[in-house]
Amino acid sequence: MHKKNDDGQWPRLALVFGAGGGIGGGLCRALAARGVEVWGGSRGAAADLPPQVRPFAFDIDREDTIAALAARLEGREPDLVLVASGVLTLADGAGPERSFRAVDARVMARVLHLNTIGPALVARHILPLLPRRRRAMFAALSARVGSIGDNRLGGWHSYRASKAALNMLLKNFAIELARTHPQAVVAGLHPGTVDTGLSAPFRKGLPDGQLTDPDTCAANLLAVCERLRPEHSGAVFDWRGERVPD
């Protein structure tokens, strides 16, 4: 097991970007139940969050909301940062492409913005706040379909590309952060299929037992976070703690 902080608790301060989503909300609840100081970011008032979760404004289309949070922390050091935002189907119903003939520039640009550029902007403003002399982690929700080596079916071009690009950025950030934060971990997390609005249109034919509720998913992901060490930084892991191929 990793070495915990001097008071025996890790994390002390956790930031969850995307607290209004199913997985983000589950992460906030799980961390709050452990006595962690949790800040949860969402565009509007997130439902079903414990009163001890401190809300902050977060809009992935507005970098100024991320910068405002960084300024608001006023020198405090979050030791767990979780980016739980992302999209599979756009608000207008545009979903994963089944063929290259369905590739649409507008849809692809939007998916890449939400799944790749958004987390990168969070990293830009929040990574400098991580503690340098103790354990810290920056993790973003990724997906197994973002693996190039594990791609056997094709399709879902924008979503796959956005997650593959996210995985590359996480690797880049891990390399850079290791120079100044030797105890830090940067990782992608594949949550599996979770009972949220994101997965709802794609559950047909899903085998029994493969759909997880958000709270169970959160517990699984936090267990993975607890096990990861600096030598794991830059990789993607699924909810069981198994590494996803690059």
N, C-alpha and C positions, 0 to 999 in steps of 0.2 A: 504493500500500500504506500501511497505517497506520504511525505511528511506534511502534517497539517500546520496551521498557523500556531503561534505561541499559545493562544487561548484554546486550542484544540478544535476550532471551528473552521471549516472551509465549505463554501465561501463565506466571507463576511458581508460583502456588498455585491449583489447581483443585479445586472441590468437585463431586461427582457424586451427586445424590440419586436413588436407584433403581438402584444399582450391581448389584443382583441380577437385573435384567432383561436381556434380550438387547441392547438399544441401550445401556443404561447400562453394561453390562459392556464392550461394544465401545469406548465412549468412554473408560473407564478404561484399557483396554489401549493404545489409540492415544496417549493423553496420556502414559502411563508410558513408552512407547517413545520419546517425544520428550525424555525427561529431566525432565518436569514433576513437581513434587510433587503427588500426587493423593490426595485423601481420598474414599473411596467409601462411601456410606451405604446400608444395606439392613436388613431386619428380621432376617435370619439371615446365616449365613456365605455370602457370594457365591462361587459357583464360577468357576473359570477366570480368576481375576484374578491379575496378577503380584504377587509377594511385596512389591514396593515400594509398592503401593497401601495406604494407611493406612485401615483400616476404622473406621467409626463406626456406632452404632445409629441407625436411621431407620425410624420407623413413621408413616406418613401419618395414622394414627388417633390419634397421640399427639403433641400439640404440644410436650410437655415434652422429647421427644427432639431436636427442632429447637433449642429453647432451650438444651439441654445442650451441643449442638455449638457454638453461638455462644459460650457461656461457655468452652468448652474451647479455643477458638482463641486466647484470651488476648491480644487486641489485634493479632493477625495479620490481614493484608489479602488475602483471596482475590480474584484478579482475573478468574477465570472461574468462574461458578456455573451448573451445568447441572441442570435438574430433568427427569429422564428417567422419572418415574413416570407412571402412568395406567392406565386400564382401558377396554376395549371390551365385553367380556363379563364379568359378575360371576361370582364363585366358584360360585354356585349354578346357573349356566347361563343366567341371564337375559341375553339379548343385545339387540342393537339392535332397536328397534321398527320394524316395516314399515308400521304404520298408527297414526293417532291413537287408534284403538280399543284398542291394546295399551299405551297409556301407563299406567304404574303408579307411584303416588306413592313407594312404598318404593324401587323401582329407580331412579327419577329422582333422588331425594334422595341415594342412594348414589353414583351416577355423578357428580353434581355435586360431592359431597364429594371424591371421589378425583381428579377431573380439574381442578377449579376451586379449591375451598377449600384443598386441600392445598398446591398451588403458591403460593397467596396467603399461607399461613402461613409457608412457607419464605421468601418475600420479606420478610415482616414482620420476621423475626429476622436475616436474612442481608444484606439490602440495606444496613443501617447499617454493615456491616463492610467494604464495598467501598472501595478507595482513592479519595480525592478528587482527587488531583493527577496521576493517570496513568490509562491506559486500563484499563477494567474492563467486564465483560459479565455480565449475568444473562439466561439463556435457558431457555425451557421448551418441551418437546415439545408441539406443537399439531397441527392437522390441516387439510387443505384443506377438509374437509366442515364446518369451523367458519366458513367464509366465507359471509356472508349474500348478498353479491353474486354469488357463483359457484354458489349452490344452485339446481340445475335438476331434481333428482330427488326432493327431499323425503325423508321417512322418517328413521330413525335419530335420533329426536327427542331423547332424553336425551344421546346422545353429541354430536350437532351443537350442542345448546344449551350443553353443558358447555364445549366448545371455543370457541364464540363468546363465552361469558362470560369464559373465560380470556384470549382475545385482547383484550377490552375492559380487563380488569385490567392486562394488560401495557402497553397504551397509557397507562392512568392512571399506572402506576408510572414509565413513561418520562418523562412530563411532570413528575412530582414530583421524580424523581431528577436531572433536568437542572438543577434550581435549585441543587443542592449538588455535583453530580458532572458537570461539563461534558464530560468525556471518556468517560462511561459510555454503554453501549448496553444496552437492554432489548429482547428480541426473542422471537418465537415461531419455532419450527423445525418444518417439516413434513418428516418423514423419508422419505415415500413408503411403499411396501409392503415391509416387512422380514420376513425369515424368523425370526419369533418366535412364541411361543404366542399372542400377541394377535391376529395376523393369520391363524393357521392355519385357522379355520373359514370364512374368507372369500376363499379363493384360487381357488375354482372359476371357470374361464373367464378367469383372469388371463393376458394375453398374455405370450409368451416374452420374457424379458429385463426384466420389470417387478418381479421379486422380488429384493431385495437382501439379502445376508448382513449380519449385524450389524457386522462389522469394516469392510466397504466403506461401509456407512451412516455409521458413526462418522467415517471419513475424509472423507466428503462433507460432513457437518455441521460438522466442525471447519474445513474449507476455507471454508465460508460464514461461520463466526464470524470468521475471520481477515480477511475482506473487509469486514465491516460496520463502519460508522463512526457517530458520534453522530447524523448527519442521518438515519440509517436507524432510529433508536430508536423503538420503539412499534409496529413493523410485524411481519408474519409472512413468512418466506421459506421456500421449499422447498429440497430438497437440492441443487438446481442453482444456488441463489442468486437465483432469480426470486421477485419479491414476489407473495404470495398476496392476491387482492382482499379488501377489508374485507367 
